[in-house]
């Protein structure tokens, strides 16, 4: 699922994207609604140049609905249209088609003036790994044709898939790198499972996740893990208590913080802790 990005990969991905972008009318930038900033590629604006584009906030089932609405508003203020979807269920997909038509309305008008009727809009999906590109394409297409490979910027055997009379989609998504220089961004991407766990071990991540819950969403945490004096306790002691609560004990009856950390991260990633937005 995860890829290691090296400068060579990034250069290749950028070049491939720029070539593909020439072929499309609109670029659909898929992001994870839990991290609408950290899951964006830092060079998106330059790479797409002046091509119409809009943002799709995916995985809304895992994000805080109130914050999702705020993000949509924020993007709007930046003149970047956005819609929110759940690629697994298909919720919100009609709004994506509407947004694509809206983004291309100048082109449609231009075609009409030139007497070119019924030229379909061509779109491509782009995003960093794990934001749900393949799931989203499969749902749009309605059958399992989208490739799930994660090689940077694959364009071999490119195909257009007609998803509506007036909309065609490039079957292969553009895969871009995340920004990893920033530690906070790295942490957020690791929380949602978008970067390799080996980069940051489970325990470090779990400690940071406890800190996140202390600052934000305290009550949601306490509902799941009713720890006494949560405020006053150090994150490490909180992890130990969580392990005890779950009866995760190592050989000498010591709380097994390592196993707990893995479990806690898993619970967070698949929405078992609730729906949260990290930024
Ligand atoms: P890609 O790397 O961008 O192509 O991402 P995938 O399509 O492989 O999806 C990554 C993971 O996210 C998979 O486990 C998907 O099932 C899951 N996923 C995709 N969209 C959604 C969504 O809207 N909600 C939830 N809960 N999971 C999703």
Boltz pocket constraint, residues with backbone or C-beta under 6 A from the ligand:
constraints:
  - pocket:
      binder: B
      contacts: [[A, 1], [A, 58], [A, 59], [A, 60], [A, 61], [A, 62], [A, 85], [A, 86], [A, 87], [A, 88], [A, 89], [A, 127], [A, 128], [A, 129], [A, 130], [A, 131], [A, 132], [A, 133], [A, 134], [A, 135], [A, 136], [A, 147], [A, 148], [A, 149], [A, 150]]
      max_distance: 6.0
